[in-house]
Amino acid sequence: MLEGRELGFFESPVYAGECQNYDVCEEICALAAEHKEQTKNLRLISNGWNAATRTDDKELREKHGVTSHGTNDQLHLLEEWEQPTNLIISMAKELLKHVDKEHWYSARAGIESMWYSMYPEGGYIPEHIHSNVPFSGVFYAKAEHDAGDLVFHDPAWHLKSSVWVNDAPVHAITKRQLPVYTGVMFLFPGWLPHSTMPNNSGEDRVIVGFNLGF
């Protein structure tokens, strides 16, 4: 894992770090694929997300992508997910050291929920937040070139937009797109609106999402 860095914008903290343990990345992809095949009534993403659509239809799953969120978001408690869980929490704790000098957050952090999502060609996640969560994160187990940027939206965009005249000033941009790639992790407040661009890489994008508690 390389040294983490802060990418704060909109007066909101966002932290990024990366690892090169590609064996664990491959393990995550295999575990997610196995769970997908064995689990019924998985929730769809992309166009099926806002409607909270669940299905066993293989064609719809392949078209829209699936997530274990809402079916099993406690993957960190499963024995077979122990190694990925250890990697993710260790990275998260390292990134949290940027939050305060006393490292209170990093010392007390634990995973409250964890899930995977698999995005096929064209797959994406609409804008949403994680309610009642101090910090959320996403780890990219597989993200090839053009897998779809992670997008953060200024929570105060409507207020700022209402007072603009003509073109918005550069400092008032209300969305930020961050490129993604295999092994990168982002940590951010759960209340910060976020979404993704469609996956145009030609291969599945596989992520592990998680929420932290203290």
FENVENPE-V381040 format. One record per residue. N is the residue number from 0. SS is DSSP state (~ for helix, > for strand, _ for the rest). PHI is phi in radians with two decimals (* if undefined). OMEGA is omega in radians with two decimals (* if undefined). Layout:
BEGIN
[[N & SS & PHI & OMEGA] [N & SS & PHI & OMEGA]]
END
This chain:
BEGIN
[[0 & _ & * & 3.08] [1 & _ & -1.46 & -3.13] [2 & _ & -1.09 & 3.13] [3 & _ & -1.23 & -3.13] [4 & > & -2.53 & 3.13] [5 & > & -1.70 & -3.13] [6 & _ & -2.13 & -3.01] [7 & _ & -1.00 & 3.02] [8 & > & -2.71 & -3.03] [9 & _ & 0.99 & -3.04] [10 & _ & 1.02 & 3.11] [11 & > & -2.15 & -3.13] [12 & _ & -1.41 & 2.99] [13 & > & -2.33 & -3.08] [14 & > & -2.11 & -3.11] [15 & > & -2.35 & 3.07] [16 & > & -2.64 & -3.13] [17 & > & -2.59 & 3.06] [18 & _ & -2.32 & 3.11] [19 & _ & -2.10 & 3.08] [20 & _ & -1.51 & -3.05] [21 & ~ & -1.27 & 3.05] [22 & ~ & -1.11 & 3.11] [23 & ~ & -1.20 & 3.09] [24 & ~ & -1.04 & 3.12] [25 & ~ & -1.15 & 3.10] [26 & ~ & -1.10 & 3.10] [27 & ~ & -1.06 & -3.14] [28 & ~ & -1.06 & -3.14] [29 & ~ & -1.18 & 3.13] [30 & ~ & -1.14 & 3.13] [31 & ~ & -1.14 & 3.14] [32 & ~ & -1.10 & 3.13] [33 & ~ & -1.14 & 3.13] [34 & ~ & -1.09 & 3.13] [35 & ~ & -1.04 & -3.10] [36 & ~ & -1.24 & -3.02] [37 & ~ & -1.67 & -3.00] [38 & _ & -1.88 & 3.11] [39 & _ & -1.57 & 2.99] [40 & _ & 1.05 & 3.09] [41 & > & -1.24 & 3.12] [42 & > & -1.44 & 3.10] [43 & > & -1.45 & 2.97] [44 & _ & -1.98 & -3.08] [45 & ~ & 0.99 & -3.08] [46 & ~ & -1.16 & -3.13] [47 & ~ & -1.55 & -3.02] [48 & _ & -1.19 & -3.05] [49 & _ & -1.10 & 3.12] [50 & _ & -1.50 & -3.13] [51 & _ & 0.92 & -3.10] [52 & _ & -1.26 & 3.05] [53 & > & -2.13 & -3.08] [54 & > & -2.78 & 2.97] [55 & _ & -1.82 & -3.10] [56 & _ & -1.18 & -3.07] [57 & ~ & -1.09 & -3.12] [58 & ~ & -1.12 & 3.12] [59 & ~ & -1.19 & 3.11] [60 & ~ & -1.09 & -3.13] [61 & ~ & -1.24 & -3.11] [62 & ~ & -1.33 & -3.01] [63 & ~ & -1.73 & -3.02] [64 & _ & 1.58 & -3.07] [65 & > & -2.36 & 3.07] [66 & > & -2.46 & 3.05] [67 & _ & -1.46 & 3.12] [68 & _ & -1.07 & -3.12] [69 & _ & 1.60 & 3.05] [70 & _ & -1.89 & 3.02] [71 & _ & -2.54 & 3.07] [72 & _ & -1.91 & 3.08] [73 & > & -2.15 & -3.10] [74 & ~ & -1.06 & -3.11] [75 & ~ & -1.15 & 3.13] [76 & ~ & -1.62 & -3.11] [77 & _ & -1.55 & -3.08] [78 & ~ & -1.04 & -3.09] [79 & ~ & -1.21 & 3.11] [80 & ~ & -1.71 & -3.04] [81 & ~ & -1.07 & -3.10] [82 & ~ & -1.15 & 3.05] [83 & ~ & -1.04 & 3.13] [84 & ~ & -1.10 & -3.14] [85 & ~ & -1.09 & 3.11] [86 & ~ & -1.11 & -3.06] [87 & ~ & -1.16 & -3.12] [88 & ~ & -1.22 & 3.11] [89 & ~ & -1.18 & 3.08] [90 & ~ & -1.14 & -3.13] [91 & ~ & -1.08 & 3.13] [92 & ~ & -1.14 & 3.09] [93 & ~ & -1.13 & 3.13] [94 & ~ & -1.19 & -3.12] [95 & ~ & -1.19 & 3.09] [96 & _ & -1.12 & 3.08] [97 & _ & -1.35 & -3.03] [98 & _ & -1.32 & -3.13] [99 & _ & -2.58 & -3.06] [100 & _ & -1.19 & -3.10] [101 & _ & -1.47 & 3.13] [102 & _ & 1.05 & 3.12] [103 & ~ & -1.07 & -3.09] [104 & ~ & -1.14 & -3.08] [105 & ~ & -1.14 & -3.11] [106 & ~ & -1.26 & -3.01] [107 & ~ & -1.91 & -3.06] [108 & _ & -1.22 & 3.03] [109 & > & -2.59 & -3.14] [110 & > & -1.42 & 3.07] [111 & > & -1.62 & 3.11] [112 & > & -2.66 & -3.10] [113 & > & -2.69 & -3.08] [114 & > & -2.62 & 3.05] [115 & > & -2.02 & 2.98] [116 & > & -2.44 & 3.13] [117 & > & -2.11 & -3.07] [118 & > & -1.86 & 3.07] [119 & _ & -1.37 & 3.05] [120 & _ & -0.98 & -3.12] [121 & _ & 1.48 & -3.10] [122 & _ & -1.27 & -3.12] [123 & _ & -2.73 & 3.02] [124 & _ & -2.12 & 3.11] [125 & _ & -1.15 & -3.12] [126 & _ & -1.11 & -3.14] [127 & > & -2.83 & 3.03] [128 & _ & -2.26 & 3.03] [129 & _ & -1.96 & -3.02] [130 & _ & -1.22 & 3.03] [131 & _ & 1.01 & -3.14] [132 & _ & -2.24 & -3.13] [133 & _ & -1.18 & 3.11] [134 & > & -2.43 & 3.04] [135 & > & -2.13 & 3.13] [136 & > & -2.70 & 3.08] [137 & > & -2.47 & 3.09] [138 & > & -2.00 & -3.09] [139 & > & -1.65 & 3.13] [140 & > & -1.37 & 3.07] [141 & > & -2.67 & 3.11] [142 & _ & -2.69 & 3.13] [143 & _ & -1.41 & -3.12] [144 & _ & -0.97 & 3.13] [145 & _ & 1.18 & 3.14] [146 & _ & -1.37 & 3.10] [147 & _ & 1.89 & -3.09] [148 & _ & -1.07 & 2.97] [149 & > & -1.50 & -3.04] [150 & > & -2.06 & 3.03] [151 & > & -1.88 & -3.07] [152 & > & -2.08 & 3.11] [153 & _ & -0.99 & 3.14] [154 & _ & -1.07 & -3.11] [155 & _ & -1.82 & -3.04] [156 & ~ & -1.06 & -3.09] [157 & ~ & -1.16 & 3.12] [158 & ~ & -1.19 & 3.14] [159 & ~ & -1.14 & -3.12] [160 & ~ & -1.14 & -3.05] [161 & ~ & -1.22 & -3.09] [162 & _ & -1.90 & 3.11] [163 & _ & -1.28 & 3.02] [164 & _ & -2.14 & -3.07] [165 & _ & 1.06 & -3.08] [166 & _ & -1.35 & 3.12] [167 & _ & -1.25 & 3.06] [168 & _ & -1.14 & -3.09] [169 & ~ & -1.00 & -3.07] [170 & ~ & -1.24 & -3.10] [171 & ~ & -1.80 & 3.08] [172 & _ & -1.01 & -3.01] [173 & _ & -1.84 & 3.06] [174 & > & -2.32 & 3.10] [175 & > & -2.25 & 3.11] [176 & > & -1.86 & -3.14] [177 & > & -2.03 & 3.10] [178 & _ & -1.17 & -3.12] [179 & _ & -2.10 & 3.13] [180 & _ & -2.82 & -3.10] [181 & _ & -1.03 & 3.08] [182 & _ & 1.70 & -3.12] [183 & > & -1.57 & 3.08] [184 & > & -2.23 & 3.03] [185 & > & -2.13 & 3.13] [186 & > & -2.19 & -3.02] [187 & > & -2.75 & 3.09] [188 & _ & -1.08 & -3.11] [189 & _ & -1.07 & -3.10] [190 & _ & -1.44 & -3.11] [191 & _ & -1.39 & -3.11] [192 & > & -1.06 & -3.13] [193 & > & -2.59 & -3.13] [194 & > & -2.76 & 3.05] [195 & > & -2.33 & 2.97] [196 & _ & -1.39 & 3.12] [197 & _ & -1.07 & 3.09] [198 & _ & -1.35 & 3.13] [199 & _ & -2.03 & -3.06] [200 & _ & -1.46 & -3.07] [201 & _ & 1.53 & 3.09] [202 & _ & -2.34 & 3.12] [203 & _ & -1.05 & 2.93] [204 & > & -1.76 & -3.07] [205 & > & -2.13 & -3.12] [206 & > & -2.26 & 2.93] [207 & > & -2.03 & 3.06] [208 & > & -1.72 & -3.13] [209 & > & -2.74 & 3.03] [210 & > & -2.11 & 3.14] [211 & > & -1.83 & 3.00] [212 & > & -2.20 & -3.08] [213 & _ & -2.33 & *]]
END
